[in-house]
Amino acid sequence: MHVSKGVRARHFRLSYLTKLSVVALLAAQVWNCGIAWAVTPVTAGCTGTKGDMAGLVAAVAAVTNGQTAEIDLVAGCTYTFDSTTPGPLTLAQGITLTIEGNGATITGAAPVAISGTSPVQYTNGSAIISGAFGGTTPSTLTVDNITFSGNSAISGGAIYDETYGSTLHVTNSTFSNNSAVLSNSGGGAIYANGGTVTIDSSTFASNHADHTYEAGGAIFNSSATVTITNSTFSGNTANAAGFSTGGAIYNTGSLNVTNSTFSGNSVANWGGAINSYGGSQVIKNTTFSGNTAGVAGAAFYNSYTGFTFSGNLFSTNKVGSTVQSCVNSTGVALSDQGYNVADDATCFNGGSGDVPSTATAIGLGSLAPNGGPTQTMAITSGSSAYHAVAAAKCPATDQRGHPRLAVSTTFCDAGAFEVDGATIPITVTVNGSQTYGSSSPTLTDTASGGSVTGTVNCTGLTVTGNGITTPTAVSSTLAAATGYALAVTGCSGLSTDAAHTISYVGGTFSVTPATISVTVTGSQTYGGSPTFSYPTTTGVTGTATCTTVNGGTNIVPTLAAGGSYTIDGTSCSGLSTDISHSISYVGGAFTVSGIPDLGLTLSAGAPYARYGETLVYTAILSNSGSAAATNVGVDFGLSAGLDAVNATWTCSAAGGASCPASSSASMIVPSLPMGGTLTWTLQVTVLTTTPDLTATVQVSLNGTMQGTDTAILVIFRNGFD
């Protein structure tokens, strides 16, 4: 046998009489002139979650013919084949091997091109090779409670038998998404090369043999005796273009199936669920539903084979849009032993108690966990398959292990599912949430054990946790927090089929803080720092600060005065509230006030003046700041030697400024805008009677002197007195 990549192992027992390799520690004792082997398990190491694959490979090679060995893998670890340790593990003949997987994973094995071959040839790609090519000593491999997922090989994606006549036992295991990856091969999960295969309480889901001339999406039976009980095959495919057969199983040996379910398997050509060519097959008390074929036989396609069947259930198996469960081609020895129920007559051959029906009358449920180790498709007591099989054709239990003749001692139900007095429980976990202050919590549900429909509602909700030790009713004032433990009573609103009942249990409950919206406004003086304010809000404390306006413009001292600004609420912080509330900042207006920058200058024509001469002075008031100036005081001071009574002032304005209503030695300018200027021309005469030797004019801005001009008085204008 051969196990390829992706083995999620929980318990993996191999009893070999063939070529084999794995880790074990052996202790030999000489006793009564014989040898007794005491086996001490050896653990393959693990660092973190990385298993020591090199150590495992080396230890496997140490187990030799005739020995008994055991290896334990470390739970939670992954043992990965790679370029350094590409595998496979080759097991010596004549040994007995136990691998305790403990939930570990073995993965990474895949076909590898053999260098120098033309056309290119490949290694099989398996994780474990059972036996040797041409070997004559059969082996026994027992696989219990293991998941094989995502493995690939030339044939037998998960398990491949290389020694003809070996034995394989599979129980309580799952094969999912394994594949055969080369043309002219098959068996996406298992390739059985003669010998005996027994499969019980196991699942084969989404395995594939989709290359040209491949067969058996899940199992390729090459002349072996294969017995399958209490197992489910779903979504397996053999969908290669050109030629493909046996969506789930391709059989050339002896195939016996009881109490099993085939659902949703597909093939491009013949036999959506099973194709048998040669050999024989016995199919009893098994359900076939939703299988499809591209050419013929959505459930079965048989050639040159013996076909015995009874107590089976067929529903909605189709070729294209036509219901066609069975096609028996050349050389089929058909034995219809009766009590089959089908929505088409293609499988009937005069058997006593066969029941023609419709899919609606059969009323088959979807594939679901209806109890037992594998998923099944339930019927109800209203189904045409209910009590359709005579007691003599009934096995002791159905696929789930439920007794067949518990309700009636005369009849059981067709197919793999038996309607019994006890319903199947579905556990619905109710979780809840609300916003603080709300009196209408939102409830969600998660079902385990079956499917439900509807919307859950409960009249009683209590919580513990987050400091609450006594169950407390959910109310609008329950403090905001996550991880409350929820207890529920009076729940309803969900429904399921007649084979199930619903029980409600509490899950978790969370309360989201209620949102308090706070509008923040702000202002600053150009060149200064901003200040922010917000309306007094109950439960909100702290000082708000914000950093941007108008969608990302930073609030900086040089932000232009007078612009139109709106604070970005997302840039604000600094406020706090209690755990049951959160603060949402709303940006309000932000204003920038400018600062006027005033200047006042005074100029005159000459340093000398004659008595009686009229002097001309120019005074200029300007605002180079970032804001208009208001109520600006401008004062002219004239010395005693000047005729102040008859002095005149003439004003001119620029830059949007306006002259005051009248100009004089002391005046108030109501407003001077940014960039505005006022120019005054002062004409004043030097008194002829003054005893002063100089004439002086001063200008002051808001009481502060800004400029002075003094002319020396002379008799002659050239300065000689």
C-alpha positions in Angstrom: 0.0 0.0 0.0 1.1 3.6 -0.5 0.0 6.7 1.3 0.8 10.0 -0.5 1.0 13.6 0.5 -1.2 15.3 3.0 -2.0 12.6 5.5 -3.6 14.1 8.6 -3.0 11.2 10.9 -4.7 10.5 14.2 -4.2 6.7 14.4 -2.4 4.9 11.6 -1.8 1.2 12.0 0.1 -0.8 9.4 0.5 -4.6 9.6 2.9 -5.5 6.8 4.2 -8.7 5.3 5.7 -6.6 2.5 8.3 -3.9 1.9 7.8 -1.1 4.4 9.5 1.7 6.4 8.7 3.8 9.4 10.2 4.6 12.9 10.3 2.1 15.8 12.5 1.0 18.6 12.9 -2.7 19.1 14.1 -4.7 22.1 14.9 -8.3 21.6 14.8 -10.9 24.3 15.9 -14.5 24.1 13.2 -16.6 25.8 12.7 -20.4 25.6 15.2 -20.6 22.8 13.1 -18.1 20.8 12.9 -14.4 20.3 10.2 -12.2 21.8 10.1 -8.6 20.6 9.2 -5.9 23.1 8.3 -2.7 21.3 9.0 0.6 22.8 7.3 3.5 20.8 9.6 6.2 19.4 8.4 9.8 18.9 9.4 11.6 15.8 10.5 15.0 16.9 8.9 18.4 16.3 10.1 22.0 16.7 7.2 24.4 17.1 4.8 22.9 14.5 7.5 21.6 12.1 8.0 17.8 12.4 11.4 16.3 11.9 10.9 14.7 8.5 14.5 13.8 8.0 14.5 12.0 11.3 11.4 10.1 10.4 12.8 9.0 7.0 16.0 7.8 8.7 14.2 5.9 11.3 11.9 4.2 8.7 14.9 2.9 7.0 16.0 1.2 10.2 13.0 -1.2 10.4 13.9 -4.4 8.7 12.2 -7.6 7.6 10.2 -9.5 10.3 10.3 -6.7 12.9 7.5 -5.1 14.8 7.7 -1.4 15.4 5.7 1.7 16.5 6.2 5.4 15.9 4.3 8.2 17.5 3.9 11.6 15.8 3.5 14.8 17.8 0.0 16.3 17.9 -0.3 19.6 16.0 2.8 19.1 14.0 3.3 18.8 10.2 5.8 16.4 8.7 6.5 17.7 5.2 8.4 16.1 2.3 10.6 18.6 0.5 13.6 18.7 -1.8 15.9 17.5 1.1 13.6 14.6 2.1 11.5 14.0 -1.0 10.2 10.6 0.0 8.7 8.2 -0.4 8.9 6.1 2.8 9.7 2.6 1.5 8.5 0.0 3.9 10.4 -3.3 4.2 8.6 -6.7 3.7 7.4 -8.9 6.5 7.1 -6.2 9.3 4.3 -5.2 11.5 4.0 -1.4 11.9 1.9 0.9 14.0 1.9 4.7 13.5 0.1 6.7 16.2 -0.7 10.0 14.4 -2.1 11.9 17.4 -3.6 14.4 15.0 -0.4 15.2 13.1 -0.1 15.8 9.4 2.1 14.2 6.8 2.2 16.2 3.6 4.3 17.2 0.6 4.7 14.0 -1.4 4.0 14.4 -5.2 5.1 12.9 -8.5 8.6 14.0 -9.5 10.1 13.8 -13.1 12.9 11.3 -13.4 15.9 13.0 -14.9 17.1 11.8 -18.3 14.0 9.9 -19.3 12.4 10.5 -22.7 9.5 10.7 -22.9 9.6 12.0 -19.3 8.7 9.5 -16.6 7.7 10.2 -13.0 8.1 8.7 -9.6 4.8 7.7 -8.1 4.9 10.6 -5.7 3.6 8.7 -2.7 4.3 9.3 0.9 4.4 5.6 1.7 5.0 2.8 -0.8 3.5 -0.5 0.2 5.5 -3.4 -1.2 7.8 -3.6 -4.1 7.2 -3.8 -7.8 6.9 -7.5 -8.6 6.9 -8.4 -4.9 5.3 -11.7 -4.0 4.7 -11.3 -0.2 1.3 -9.5 0.4 0.8 -7.0 3.1 -2.0 -5.9 5.4 -2.6 -2.2 6.0 -5.1 -0.9 8.5 -6.1 2.8 8.4 -8.2 4.0 11.3 -9.5 7.5 12.0 -7.2 9.4 9.6 -7.9 12.2 7.2 -6.1 12.0 3.8 -6.4 15.4 2.1 -4.8 17.0 -0.9 -2.6 14.1 -1.9 -1.6 13.3 -5.4 0.1 10.4 -7.2 0.2 8.8 -10.6 -2.4 6.3 -9.4 -4.0 6.1 -6.0 -3.7 9.6 -4.8 -3.7 8.7 -1.1 -3.1 4.9 -1.0 -1.5 2.7 -3.7 -1.0 -1.0 -3.5 2.2 -2.1 -5.3 2.2 -5.7 -4.3 -0.6 -7.8 -5.8 -2.9 -9.4 -3.3 -2.4 -7.2 -0.3 -5.1 -6.4 2.2 -6.3 -2.9 3.1 -8.7 -2.1 6.0 -10.1 1.5 6.2 -12.3 2.5 9.1 -13.6 5.9 10.4 -11.4 7.8 7.9 -11.9 10.6 5.5 -10.4 11.0 1.9 -10.8 14.5 0.5 -9.4 16.3 -2.5 -6.9 13.6 -3.4 -6.1 13.0 -7.1 -4.6 10.8 -9.7 -2.5 13.1 -11.8 -1.4 11.3 -15.0 -3.3 10.0 -18.0 -4.0 6.2 -18.2 -4.2 5.9 -14.5 -6.9 6.4 -11.8 -8.1 6.1 -8.3 -8.0 9.6 -6.9 -7.9 8.3 -3.4 -7.2 4.5 -3.5 -5.8 2.1 -6.1 -6.4 -1.5 -5.1 -4.2 -4.0 -6.9 -5.9 -7.3 -6.3 -6.2 -8.6 -2.8 -8.9 -7.5 -0.3 -10.2 -4.0 0.6 -12.7 -3.3 3.4 -14.0 0.2 4.0 -16.3 1.0 6.9 -17.8 4.3 8.3 -15.6 6.4 6.0 -16.1 9.4 3.7 -14.7 10.0 0.2 -15.3 13.6 -0.8 -14.1 15.6 -3.8 -11.4 13.2 -5.0 -10.5 13.4 -8.7 -9.2 11.4 -11.6 -9.7 14.0 -14.3 -7.0 13.3 -16.8 -7.5 11.6 -20.1 -8.2 7.8 -19.9 -8.5 8.0 -16.1 -11.1 6.1 -14.1 -12.4 6.0 -10.6 -12.5 9.5 -9.1 -12.2 7.9 -5.6 -11.4 4.2 -6.0 -9.9 2.2 -8.8 -10.5 -1.5 -8.1 -8.1 -3.6 -10.2 -9.3 -7.2 -9.6 -9.6 -6.9 -5.8 -12.5 -7.8 -3.6 -13.8 -4.5 -2.2 -16.4 -4.4 0.5 -17.9 -1.0 1.5 -20.3 -0.4 4.4 -21.7 2.6 6.2 -19.7 5.1 4.0 -20.4 8.2 1.9 -19.1 9.1 -1.5 -19.8 12.7 -2.5 -18.5 15.1 -5.1 -15.9 12.7 -6.6 -15.1 13.2 -10.3 -13.7 11.5 -13.4 -14.3 14.3 -15.8 -11.5 14.1 -18.4 -12.3 14.9 -22.0 -12.2 12.0 -24.4 -12.6 9.0 -22.1 -13.5 8.8 -18.4 -15.5 6.3 -16.3 -16.5 5.8 -12.7 -17.1 9.1 -11.1 -16.6 7.6 -7.6 -15.6 3.9 -8.3 -14.2 2.0 -11.2 -14.5 -1.8 -10.6 -12.9 -4.7 -12.5 -13.0 -7.0 -9.5 -15.6 -7.9 -6.9 -17.5 -4.9 -5.3 -19.9 -5.2 -2.4 -21.6 -2.1 -1.1 -24.1 -1.9 1.8 -25.7 1.0 3.8 -23.8 3.7 1.9 -24.5 7.0 0.2 -23.4 8.2 -3.3 -24.3 11.8 -3.8 -23.2 14.4 -6.4 -20.5 12.3 -8.1 -19.9 13.0 -11.8 -18.2 11.5 -14.8 -17.7 12.8 -18.3 -18.7 9.6 -20.0 -20.0 6.5 -18.2 -21.0 5.7 -14.6 -21.5 8.8 -12.6 -21.2 6.9 -9.3 -20.0 3.4 -10.3 -18.7 1.8 -13.5 -18.1 -2.0 -13.4 -16.3 -3.8 -16.2 -16.0 -7.5 -15.6 -16.0 -9.0 -12.1 -19.2 -8.7 -10.0 -21.0 -6.2 -7.7 -23.6 -6.6 -5.0 -25.3 -3.3 -4.0 -27.7 -3.3 -1.1 -29.6 -0.7 1.0 -27.7 2.2 -0.5 -28.8 5.7 -1.6 -27.9 7.2 -4.9 -28.8 10.8 -5.5 -27.7 13.7 -7.7 -25.0 11.7 -9.5 -24.4 12.7 -13.2 -22.9 11.2 -16.3 -22.1 12.8 -19.6 -23.0 9.8 -21.7 -24.8 7.0 -19.8 -25.6 5.6 -16.4 -25.7 8.4 -13.8 -25.6 5.9 -10.9 -24.3 2.7 -12.6 -22.8 1.7 -15.9 -22.2 -2.0 -16.2 -20.4 -4.2 -18.8 -19.5 -7.9 -18.6 -20.3 -8.1 -14.9 -22.7 -9.7 -12.5 -25.0 -7.1 -10.8 -27.1 -8.1 -7.8 -29.0 -5.4 -5.9 -31.9 -4.9 -3.5 -33.3 -2.3 -1.1 -31.6 0.7 -2.8 -32.9 4.2 -3.3 -32.4 6.2 -6.5 -33.4 9.9 -6.9 -32.5 12.6 -9.4 -29.5 10.8 -11.0 -29.2 12.4 -14.5 -27.6 12.2 -17.8 -27.9 15.7 -19.0 -31.5 16.7 -18.1 -32.8 13.1 -18.3 -33.2 10.9 -15.2 -31.2 7.8 -15.9 -29.8 5.9 -12.9 -28.7 2.6 -14.5 -27.4 1.4 -17.8 -26.5 -2.3 -18.2 -24.5 -2.8 -21.4 -23.1 -6.0 -22.9 -22.7 -9.2 -20.9 -24.4 -8.1 -17.7 -25.9 -10.8 -15.5 -28.6 -8.8 -13.7 -30.2 -10.0 -10.5 -32.9 -7.6 -9.2 -33.7 -9.0 -5.8 -36.4 -6.4 -5.3 -37.5 -3.6 -2.9 -35.6 -0.9 -4.8 -37.3 2.6 -4.9 -36.4 4.8 -7.9 -37.7 7.9 -9.7 -36.9 6.1 -13.0 -37.3 2.4 -14.1 -33.8 1.9 -15.5 -32.6 -0.2 -12.6 -35.6 -2.4 -12.3 -35.6 -5.9 -13.7 -38.7 -7.6 -12.4 -37.7 -7.7 -8.7 -40.4 -8.3 -6.2 -41.4 -5.1 -4.3 -39.6 -2.6 -6.6 -41.4 0.8 -6.2 -41.5 3.2 -9.1 -41.8 6.7 -7.7 -40.9 10.4 -8.1 -38.3 12.6 -6.6 -41.0 14.6 -4.9 -42.6 11.4 -3.4 -39.2 10.2 -2.2 -38.5 13.5 -0.5 -34.8 12.9 0.0 -33.1 15.4 2.3 -29.7 17.0 1.5 -26.5 15.4 2.5 -26.2 16.3 6.2 -24.8 15.1 9.6 -27.8 13.1 10.7 -25.9 11.1 13.3 -23.3 8.5 13.0 -19.7 9.0 11.7 -20.7 9.9 8.1 -23.2 12.3 6.5 -26.4 10.8 5.1 -29.5 11.9 3.2 -32.6 11.6 5.4 -36.2 10.6 4.5 -39.3 11.0 6.5 -42.2 8.7 7.3 -44.1 10.3 4.4 -41.5 9.1 1.8 -42.3 6.4 -0.8 -39.1 4.8 0.5 -40.5 4.4 4.0 -41.1 0.8 5.0 -40.5 -0.3 1.3 -38.1 -3.2 2.0 -39.1 -6.6 3.4 -37.4 -7.6 6.7 -35.5 -10.4 5.0 -33.7 -7.8 2.9 -32.9 -5.5 5.8 -29.4 -5.3 7.4 -29.4 -4.9 11.2 -28.7 -1.2 11.1 -28.7 1.7 8.7 -25.6 3.7 7.7 -25.6 5.7 11.0 -25.8 2.5 13.1 -29.5 3.0 13.9 -31.5 -0.2 14.1 -33.4 -1.1 10.9 -36.4 -2.9 12.4 -37.1 -0.8 15.5 -40.3 0.8 14.2 -41.5 -2.2 12.3 -40.5 -5.8 12.5 -41.8 -6.4 9.0 -40.3 -3.7 6.9 -37.4 -1.3 6.8 -36.7 1.7 4.6 -35.1 1.7 1.2 -31.6 3.3 1.0 -29.0 4.0 3.6 -31.2 6.0 6.1 -33.8 4.5 8.4 -36.5 6.6 9.9 -36.7 5.6 13.5 -38.7 6.7 16.5 -35.9 9.0 17.8 -35.3 12.2 16.0 -31.9 13.6 15.4 -30.9 16.6 17.5 -29.6 19.8 16.0 -27.9 22.1 18.4 -28.4 25.8 17.6 -26.0 28.2 19.3 -27.6 31.6 19.7 -25.2 34.7 19.8 -26.4 38.2 20.3 -25.3 41.8 20.1 -26.7 45.3 20.6 -25.7 48.9 20.8 -25.7 50.5 24.3 -29.0 52.1 24.9 -30.9 49.8 22.5 -33.7 47.6 23.6 -33.7 45.4 20.5 -30.7 43.0 20.4 -29.7 41.3 17.2 -29.6 37.5 17.4 -27.7 35.1 15.1 -27.6 31.3 15.1 -25.2 28.6 14.2 -26.5 25.0 13.7 -24.6 21.9 14.4 -25.9 18.4 13.4 -28.2 19.4 10.6 -29.7 22.3 8.6 -32.2 24.8 9.8 -34.1 27.7 8.2 -35.8 30.8 9.6 -34.9 33.6 12.0 -34.2 32.9 15.6 -35.9 34.9 18.4 -35.8 34.3 22.2 -38.0 35.8 24.9 -35.4 35.4 27.7 -31.8 36.6 27.4 -29.4 36.7 30.4 -25.7 37.3 30.6 -22.8 36.7 32.9 -19.2 37.8 32.6 -17.4 41.1 32.5 -17.9 41.4 36.3 -21.4 40.0 36.3 -21.6 36.8 38.3 -25.4 36.5 38.7 -27.3 36.0 35.5 -28.6 39.4 34.5 -31.3 40.2 31.9 -30.1 41.9 28.8 -31.3 45.5 28.9 -30.5 48.8 27.3 -28.2 49.8 30.1 -26.0 46.7 29.9 -22.4 48.0 29.8 -20.6 48.0 26.5 -18.2 45.0 26.4 -17.5 41.9 24.4 -17.4 38.3 25.6 -20.6 38.1 27.8 -21.8 34.5 28.2 -25.3 34.4 26.9 -28.1 32.1 28.3 -31.3 31.8 26.3 -34.9 30.7 27.0 -38.1 30.7 25.0 -36.3 30.5 21.6 -38.2 29.8 18.4 -38.4 30.8 14.8 -36.2 28.1 13.3 -37.4 24.9 11.5 -36.0 21.7 10.1 -37.2 18.5 8.6 -39.2 15.8 10.4 -36.1 13.7 11.2 -34.6 16.4 13.4 -35.3 18.4 16.5 -33.8 21.7 17.5 -32.3 22.6 20.9 -31.1 26.1 21.6 -28.1 27.0 23.6 -26.6 30.4 24.4 -23.3 31.5 22.9 -21.8 35.0 23.4 -23.2 38.5 23.7 -21.5 41.8 23.0 -22.6 45.4 23.5 -21.2 48.1 21.2 -20.7 51.6 22.7 -23.3 54.2 21.8 -22.0 57.1 19.8 -22.0 60.7 21.2 -21.5 63.3 18.5 -19.5 66.4 19.6 -19.1 69.4 17.3 -15.7 71.1 17.7 -15.1 74.7 16.6 -11.8 76.6 16.7 -10.0 79.8 16.1 -6.6 81.4 16.1 -4.9 84.7 15.5 -2.6 84.7 12.5 0.8 83.6 13.8 -0.5 82.2 17.0 -1.8 78.9 18.4 -5.3 77.5 17.9 -8.0 77.1 20.5 -10.9 74.8 20.3 -14.3 74.5 22.0 -17.3 72.3 22.0 -20.8 72.5 23.5 -21.2 71.2 27.1 -22.2 67.6 26.6 -23.3 65.2 29.3 -20.8 62.5 30.0 -18.0 64.1 27.9 -14.9 65.6 29.5 -11.5 66.7 28.4 -10.0 69.3 26.0 -10.5 68.9 22.3 -7.6 69.3 19.9 -7.7 69.1 16.1 -4.9 69.1 13.6 -6.4 69.7 10.1 -9.1 71.6 8.2 -10.7 71.4 4.8 -9.9 67.7 4.2 -6.3 67.6 5.3 -4.9 71.1 5.5 -2.7 71.4 8.6 -3.6 74.0 11.2 -0.4 76.0 11.3 0.4 79.5 12.6 0.7 80.8 9.0 -2.8 79.6 8.0 -4.2 82.6 6.0 -6.4 84.9 8.0 -10.0 85.4 6.9 -10.3 82.2 4.9 -13.2 79.8 5.0 -12.3 76.7 7.1 -14.1 73.6 8.4 -12.3 71.4 11.0 -11.8 67.8 9.9 -13.6 65.8 12.7 -11.4 62.8 12.1 -8.3 64.9 13.2 -9.8 65.7 16.6 -9.0 63.9 19.9 -8.7 64.6 23.6 -12.2 64.0 24.8 -13.3 61.0 26.9 -16.4 59.4 28.1 -17.5 56.1 29.9 -17.0 52.6 28.5 -20.6 52.5 27.2 -20.1 55.4 24.8 -17.8 56.4 22.1 -17.2 59.9 20.8 -17.7 60.9 17.2 -16.1 64.3 16.4 -17.9 66.6 14.0 -15.9 69.4 12.5 -17.3 72.9 12.9 -16.0 76.3 11.7 -12.4 77.4 12.2 -11.5 81.1 12.0 -8.2 82.8 11.6 -7.9 86.4 12.8 -5.2 88.6 11.2 -2.9 91.3 12.8 -2.5 94.7 11.3 1.0 96.0 10.8 1.0 99.8 10.7 3.7 102.1 9.6 3.8 106.0 9.6 6.6 108.0 7.9 7.4 111.7 7.6 9.5 113.4 5.0 10.3 117.1 4.1 12.1 118.8 1.3 15.1 120.7 2.8 17.1 121.1 6.1 16.9 124.9 6.0 13.9 127.2 5.9 13.5 131.1 5.8 11.2 133.1 8.0 7.9 133.4 6.3 8.5 130.4 4.0 5.7 127.8 3.5 7.1 124.3 4.2 5.7 121.1 2.6 5.8 117.8 4.5 4.6 114.3 3.4 3.3 111.7 5.9 2.4 108.1 4.8 0.3 105.7 6.9 0.5 102.0 5.7 -0.9 98.6 6.8 1.3 95.7 5.7 -0.3 93.2 8.2 -2.8 90.4 7.9 -5.8 92.2 9.1 -7.5 95.6 8.8 -6.6 98.2 11.4 -9.4 100.2 13.0 -9.6 103.5 14.9 -6.0 104.5 14.1 -4.9 107.7 15.8 -2.6 110.0 13.7 -1.2 113.2 15.3 1.0 116.0 13.9 3.0 118.0 16.3 4.1 121.5 15.1 6.7 123.6 16.9 5.9 127.2 18.0 7.7 128.7 15.0 5.1 127.3 12.6 1.7 128.8 11.8 -0.4 125.9 13.1 -3.6 127.9 12.8 -3.4 128.2 9.0 -1.7 124.9 8.3 -3.5 122.6 5.8 -3.6 118.8 5.3 -4.4 117.2 2.0 -5.2 113.4 2.0 -4.9 110.8 -0.7 -5.8 107.0 -0.4 -4.6 103.8 -2.1 -4.9 100.0 -1.7 -8.6 100.1 -0.8 -8.1 102.7 2.0 -10.4 105.7 2.6 -9.3 109.1 3.8 -11.0 110.3 7.0 -13.8 112.8 6.7 -11.4 115.7 7.6 -7.7 115.9 8.1 -6.0 118.0 10.8 -3.2 117.9 13.3 -5.0 115.2 15.3 -7.3 112.7 13.5 -8.8 109.2 13.8 -8.7 106.8 10.8 -11.8 104.6 11.2 -10.3 101.7 9.2 -7.2 100.9 7.2 -7.4 97.6 5.2 -4.6 95.2 4.6 -2.3 96.7 2.0 -4.0 100.1 2.3 -2.1 103.5 2.5 -3.1 107.1 3.3 -0.8 109.9 2.3 -1.1 113.4 3.8 0.5 116.5 2.4 1.0 119.2 5.1 1.6 122.8 4.1 2.6 125.2 7.0 4.3 128.6 7.1 7.2 129.7 9.3 6.2 132.7 11.3 8.2 135.8 10.6 7.9 136.9 14.2 9.2 133.7 15.8 12.2 133.9 17.9 12.9 130.2 17.3 15.9 129.2 15.4 14.3 125.9 14.1 11.0 124.7 12.9 10.0 121.1 13.8 7.2 118.7 12.7 6.5 115.4 14.4 4.0 112.5 13.6 2.7 110.0 16.1 0.8 106.7 15.6 -1.7 105.9 18.3 0.3 108.1 20.7 3.7 106.9 19.7 6.0 109.2 17.8 7.0 107.8 14.5 9.0 110.5 12.8 10.5 114.0 13.3 11.7 116.6 10.8 13.6 119.8 11.9 14.5 122.6 9.6 17.1 125.3 10.6 15.6 128.8 10.2 17.8 131.3 8.2 17.5 134.7 6.7 18.7 133.6 3.4 17.6 130.4 1.7 21.1 129.3 1.0 21.6 129.0 4.7 23.5 132.2 5.6 21.8 134.2 8.2 
